[in-house]
Amino acid sequence: MGRHRDAPAPAATVRIGADIVRRSPLQLAAALLLAVVSAAGTLAVPLIVKDVIDAFARDASITWPVTLMAGAAFGAALASAGSGYLLARLGEFMILRLRGRIMDHTLRLPVNTVRAQGAGNLVARITSDAMLLRAVIDVGVVQLPLATLTVVSTLVIMAVLDWLLVLITIASFAVAGVAIGVVLIRVKRNVIDQQAAIGGLAQRFTAHLAALATIKAYRSEGRSAAQLGEDAQELTGTSLTGARLQSLISPVMGLGQQIALVSVIIGGGVRIAHGELSTPDFAAFLLYLLQLVSPVTMVATGVGRLQAGLAAKARFNELLALPQETDDAVLGVTAPEPLPGEAAVSFDDVAYSYAGPGGPPTLDRLSFTAPRTGLTALVGPSGAGKSTALALIDRFMHADAGRIRLLGHDVRAWPLPELRRRITYVDQQFTLLEGSVRENLQLGRGRPAADHDLAEALDAVGLREDVDALPDGLDTVLGRENDLSGGQRQRLALARALLTDADVVLLDEPTSQLDSINEKRFRHVVDDLAATRAVLVVAHRLSTVRHADHVVMVTAGALTDSGTHDDLMERCEPYRELVTSQTVVGT
């Protein structure tokens, strides 16, 4: 049963255009139409100016052309505003869908994969990366294609007015275009570096906040701030490089405009003097030249923003390509029924190494069984692999060799959701979600529990009065200004286990933060659980081991011996040494 049973990478990737066309075709069409109307109005203004100049020359009325020019300008501005709003709306909803997709995918990744990626780096995907990708919608879907169309249309009209001056214009902007092209190549590389630096800084800052109490206890605020400052300085350096690159685009384009303007004025003056160009046509040509700068700049800067957005898109696709947790069960096959008479959990020659097959073993051909009901304690020196064994049962990881059975069936035969419905897991940190007490108690339940059921579970672990004292009782949100002590969190996690109907309960060092009074409550809770289901506990306290129906001793990832506490004290020297040395007692 090898660890490398990853699900195939999802075929779907981030497809911006297809997503928008499929979900919001009418809004997209309206945005495109308004953008075209805006461009048409803008292109019409210089031609109308030409008519105004003609009217002045003929001493005719300018009322109609001026009215038409004002209407075209106003209409273009209004259409541009409408198009911009619709694009912004499309972009926000597309980013909303993408964020939801990324968060859902991330929560379905294997635990080890998420740890390897880092929380801060993953958070950067739905924050800074998402904002960069938003630019692809603003720029790439409408603005950049329309700006390109506007540039081409303007050049065509200018060519109709005077083809020679158009050649001069194109040559002037081409010089600037070559320089900008070189800059844009470096912009994309810089954006990738910036996003990696943002993710690294976010990851380290998140880790420091999680360890804030330890940092304060060891007076390490200054050193930690300095380390974070180094990451921030690296990000600043990378960002300044990007800023320098971006700052070159507008000046280079402006220089191209100035060269074109001077060249056109000189060339136009010569052609007017030779009678080859009329003054109204020249005035219209100059207006088009001035207008040309805006769409040309949009193309140049838009390509830069598009490069940044595409770099962010590549990071999203990289994350989406990470395989989700494997569900080895055959699709369409119902979950197996527990086999009567079989153990709740059995390990047969199970091997696992965090370094991969062939690496230093964490579990080395471990074999043991846990009966269908009762308390089974896993004991052994620190680093013996006890917590790893629990993680393998819940398939947070996959064994490199051997077989693990749950209720008589190989864990791979269970669909993953059904496997975990059969198991309740309480980790060493007694992890709670940032949510209400009620939400934490009901985590994983198919249907909400009644308040009296919640109260009974809290009473069983001695936590009801503490919860009642919170500002909003069961509806108090934990994790920020209102939180619980370590022992209270531990008892709340145990209460959550009481409220499940799981067949197997896994407890990883559940008494580490309990005082003697609450440890007695814990034993009563375990007695209630163990009366009808299997309870596997990684135990360090002698009281827990003595209370267990079955004790499994693990040393260096292998089974040393198993039996009752009294049996092991009589026949197992390593177990006696463990008890005598107070490692088990935890004092």
Steps between C-alpha positions, in 0.01 A plus 500: 500500500734773377481863595503620140132449434429855401191575298566604141546872450176677417456553128334838558718808528426869533325603177397861536334565165308173496381555857364847426344403167327201659373676813439862393465517119251789500708717733810431295317587177371823656849595620644432154222700329546799728877485452456500120255793525756690712778432250279601208406827670865577572601428139220721366605814688804596282296452182233731640773751592600491136142595406507785754819639342343464155193690625721781629679519163166518315351742759221248558317414822689279743202425724428154362860370487576639849182339636591174331856519636376563855253213472769264372741596778233475773364173362851352481568593864167359619545177304855464636375537858228239445742257339749547784237427765376187325857375461569567869186308594596208276848501650385502861262208452759303305752553781232399752449171318873446466565566868230253594648242265853551633392482865294185437789338310751594770288351778487174304878473460696250711616640833867457410450688172341796677783508753757490220331789319474710814192681631630846409581401144154351457335811646692711247321311221156629600624852584781652294492241220124542466536876464761458229277256316218752520705720266471233232125564492527878512769508234511176308132432438393838362740791550807356332319360194299821469809718540670298227194541278496873574867534407445318171184698421671829582794416276264406216317834528832683522619315190191619316587853601871468407683171449850650519444654843367165621827332403688765695272440800540121488879525471516732803289274721678186376826618658323537835323166449824304473625643827168432675498141373833434672363652822184288493696175485672596824171616655349151489805345664495769766132441580567130565786598733279753678221250563744241630646763736152602618413136569827450692444809714139404570607148593766613746273766653220244543742259668626774734146596601422135577809490723444846656484376860830316459661803335395721790604244762853494358511878447554444131275775362797699372672207331174375349416847373848522348452168320164615368663829404754314287219324312318831462818664374542225241143557386560874483809452287310276260207743491730795430648312206148455368419865564809607304396282209142625505616862530686472169188422295322838510814715449616285208155521346493875566836534328362312202207741492725804512715366218188423297346842574811693397547285190134534398498877551811541287378254235149643507628854464698401193199321346268797570754735343505283187120483492496125563307528832214731605501683833176330629642157414827587675310621811299176507821299452664675797196430717512135404870494580434644845215253552719214384723532804229383741415167330866435414593557865210276600638227276849537647398519866217253443742239371705555815197454726393205291842342551462547875152348492617205293782442747239489778289267287799266468528492881131416530535220246804371686292477819201344324732238350594375848323165548221494755472231764469158345174314522611150407148359519338415168256766387138396523569228757322547832690505826564157649311383806707433814582131531371340821766353725786693336723742690426871482854572377777263397853568376675225301874561439442872438803705399525875453779755460457875477797503265327255264548129436853399586547790740544479878188313621250670727299178510687173441271203424263599780223251581230527767122489540248709690178325605155615388425655840714612789806719553826419320804705608801549271809567710870530436790745500466835326545457125392136504238563229182494712344816355604391152302181547186699582552722194528194274170362630324821395693497169662838549798309360540167322715214624798393290433130563272271695126520553274696733142381557207689645201295621626203300564679168818645352493878551534535121165324455320780682401815309697772677196693637347175628829392659523826690134485598587177680788668685524788746847652527628734774850625422777606737418870461126446568439712196190719493369700208466876510124482547237474771504243780188350341672465160804337659291250693303401192793472262446204270141429608251433225220681681505766776487377859241634744620743766431248778727247324775761481448583866527133600827462310640814665384375842678170442836676456436765768482788257138613513550776759801633308299518178201661674737769631607597147340821360265316262509153651490232231498768231822667621755509220833353606842586363543876545393712796317203654698180535544205733794380704694195390312274742164646397580451132594143580172433676300665220672270249403203719139624517499515122611135490213410735247649257605281208372155413841377379596136556864585575632788712866603461644714781855632468635581848160618628599554866813709448334823624246361745525536877418210730132597532446531127703186437245310707229654283698391195508140624124507545459638146727229362306236696178622337662497156674166547180329611365501145798574276875463464717770654869519403699743709864603480568510872782642710338492842513186711139550610381472140707188435384325817144580406538354148352165399788442261851651487718500189865595551685635197876555483675647196188444291472128579284303741677422827211323674128529566260396776357643820703735716553231763604241240757733349635603838557133571659384176625805303823655628492803262146576618602482864791733429267740324265508796781518752671788323176700523491550122153355503400690812605824335651658813 
